[in-house]
Amino acid sequence: MTVEIGFALLTGVFVAALAFGAVLSPLLFTDPGRTGTGVLLAAAGSAAGVAFVWRVVRVLRRFTGRRAG
Protein backbone atom coordinates (compact mmCIF):
# COMPACT_ATOMS: atom_id res chain seq x y z
CA MET A 1 0.00 0.00 0.00
CA THR A 2 2.88 2.40 0.71
CA VAL A 3 4.14 2.16 -2.87
CA GLU A 4 0.70 3.00 -4.22
CA ILE A 5 0.41 6.04 -1.97
CA GLY A 6 3.84 7.24 -3.08
CA PHE A 7 2.93 6.67 -6.73
CA ALA A 8 -0.35 8.56 -6.27
CA LEU A 9 1.39 11.51 -4.63
CA LEU A 10 4.22 11.64 -7.16
CA THR A 11 1.94 11.51 -10.18
CA GLY A 12 -0.41 13.97 -8.46
CA VAL A 13 2.41 16.49 -8.16
CA PHE A 14 3.31 15.95 -11.82
CA VAL A 15 -0.28 16.45 -13.01
CA ALA A 16 -0.66 19.51 -10.77
CA ALA A 17 2.51 21.04 -12.24
CA LEU A 18 1.22 20.44 -15.75
CA ALA A 19 -2.13 22.04 -14.91
CA PHE A 20 -0.40 25.02 -13.29
CA GLY A 21 1.81 25.53 -16.33
CA ALA A 22 -1.08 25.14 -18.76
CA VAL A 23 -3.13 27.82 -17.04
CA LEU A 24 -0.15 30.18 -16.82
CA SER A 25 0.95 29.65 -20.43
CA PRO A 26 -0.83 32.81 -21.68
CA LEU A 27 1.72 34.82 -19.71
CA LEU A 28 4.37 33.69 -22.21
CA PHE A 29 2.56 35.40 -25.07
CA THR A 30 0.76 38.38 -23.53
CA ASP A 31 1.12 40.92 -20.77
CA PRO A 32 -2.25 40.97 -18.99
CA GLY A 33 -1.14 43.50 -16.42
CA ARG A 34 -0.91 43.18 -12.68
CA THR A 35 -4.57 42.29 -12.09
CA GLY A 36 -4.67 39.77 -14.94
CA THR A 37 -1.52 38.12 -13.67
CA GLY A 38 -3.03 37.79 -10.21
CA VAL A 39 -6.18 36.25 -11.65
CA LEU A 40 -4.14 33.80 -13.70
CA LEU A 41 -2.06 32.84 -10.68
CA ALA A 42 -5.19 32.23 -8.61
CA ALA A 43 -6.75 30.17 -11.40
CA ALA A 44 -3.53 28.21 -11.87
CA GLY A 45 -3.30 27.44 -8.16
CA SER A 46 -6.90 26.29 -8.08
CA ALA A 47 -6.48 24.14 -11.17
CA ALA A 48 -3.31 22.59 -9.74
CA GLY A 49 -5.03 21.79 -6.46
CA VAL A 50 -8.01 20.19 -8.18
CA ALA A 51 -5.76 18.22 -10.54
CA PHE A 52 -3.65 16.95 -7.63
CA VAL A 53 -6.64 15.76 -5.60
CA TRP A 54 -8.30 14.24 -8.67
CA ARG A 55 -5.19 12.23 -9.55
CA VAL A 56 -4.50 11.00 -6.02
CA VAL A 57 -8.11 9.93 -5.48
CA ARG A 58 -8.27 8.26 -8.88
CA VAL A 59 -5.10 6.22 -8.34
CA LEU A 60 -6.01 5.16 -4.80
CA ARG A 61 -9.60 4.25 -5.69
CA ARG A 62 -8.41 2.18 -8.63
CA PHE A 63 -5.94 0.38 -6.36
CA THR A 64 -8.62 -0.25 -3.73
CA GLY A 65 -11.03 -1.57 -6.36
CA ARG A 66 -8.44 -3.95 -7.77
CA ARG A 67 -7.49 -5.16 -4.32
CA ALA A 68 -11.10 -5.89 -3.25
CA GLY A 69 -11.90 -7.80 -6.45
URQUI-V399938 format. One line per field, one symbol per residue. ss: DSSP state (A for helix, B for strand, O for the rest). burial: # if it has 24 or more other C-alpha atoms within 12 Angstrom, else .. A space follows every 50 residues. Layout:
BEGIN
ss->???
burial->???
END
This chain:
BEGIN
ss->OAAAAAAAAAAAAAAAAAAAAAAAAAAAOOOOAAAAAAAAAAAAAAAAAA AAAAAAAAAAAAAAAAAAO
burial->.......##.##..###.##..##...............##..#..##.. ###.##..##.........
END
